[in-house]
């Protein structure tokens, strides 16, 4: 088959971090090519490189024409279109108006010429609205949602909307970045049916699922399951999805050091998190696992009282027996709650030494001294005078954890500390985390890498679509089939 889109030798670097290294693939008309890999493997960087949204090396061809130097909007005009992992809408426009805006953009000179003739413009706008409404319905966004704002429609419909906005009047290649993130059974079936219909139109589609989900395609020769950043794996997607029950579990009789009750986070009309109860006890390490979009980051952000955007947050958070629900994030940090967000949070233009010096405990808390963090992470001593921007991904993650420890937390929230790390570094970082846990420090670990998390945690909590699907001691959860269901959509008994 003749390739519609072909890329050769794509490379992307962010300072000392190599995100992509010599990645090549191609997709033919009517073909589905899937790229899979854990968080930080480089899937979105691969899309950024192919669509010229980042500085990169390598070459790109579309329909046999080299388009390496063509900017992103030029590639879209040629038919290389993309839907992003995070939904991106005009928030103040209705669903229908968002679709009309896309069609207007693709109308080109015809729309511009109509502006000189008001009667022609009005007729064209009526035609655009009718076309937009038909496209929305075809892509699974029902007519009763068309006059609502995107943030007020269900999340599954938002994902369908993001795809139809990328599609517009059609595409030669449609690149979908984790389209199944956060979707459950019925919505997953809608997505599968939609992509199969698009396949029938002969469009080449390129998907970056976090795990295999529901739509068959040609496997791209890639590395094994332990891929490093920039290596790519593609797989045929199995079908099927089933619901599951839930477990409840408690460990020990000591009072929780961190407790959440009735914790709910709502963005617009979408319930992102619904946790009736979650407790972390002194000296305990809990692992929170789940597929992309399950609500893991939303959970730790809500515990700290921080969020992107302005969601409605309900429920209670208690730290060491004290209700901190009304406190802002910095006050919760002073009380002993610290978060290392996904990807770490360091000052890129400061040295390792300066980053650590900037982290000063408050409220009478005693944090880890410099010698203590160097003993935990010897590599940081060796890189003391290097800028954070020049560190490797693993070194930067160690620095982020060290900064948090300097604040003297009683509870440490870690959001995906293994993201983007080579397998050996994942083991090193998580073993270091395990070694921190004791009477004075409890850890809630959000982790996509279930296999690695199981080796260090005491208890496992499985999230799906913002709810606890299963919970229990790691020995009982190790072979729980609901974990497979949550990640792969496999039906389980």
Buried (B, 14 or more C-beta within 10 A) or exposed (E): EEBBBBBBEBBBBEEBBBBBBEBEBBBBBBBBBBBBBBBBBBBBBBBBBBBBBBEBBBBBBBBEEEBBEBEBEEBBBBBBBBBBBEBEBBEEBBBBBBBBBBBBEBBEEEBEEBEEEEEEBEEBBEEBBEBBBEBBBEBBBEEEBBEBBBBEBBBBBBBBBBBBBBBBEEBBBBBBBBBBBBBBBEBBBBBBEBBEEBBEEEBBBBBBBBBBBBBBBBEBEBEEEEBBBBBBBBBEBBBBBEEBEEBEEEBEEEEBBBBBBEBBBBBBBBBBBBBBBBBBBBBBBBBBBBBBBBBBBBBBBBBBBBBEEEBEBBBEBBBBEEEBBEBEBEBBBBBBBBBBBBBBBBBEEBBBBBBBEEBEBEEEBEBBEBEEBBEBBEBBBEBEEBBBBBBBBBBBBBBBBBBBBBBBBBBBBBBBBBBBBBBEBBBBBBEBBBEBBEEBBBBBBBBBBBEBBBBBBBBBBBBBBBBBBBBBBBEBBBEBBBBBBBBBBBBBE
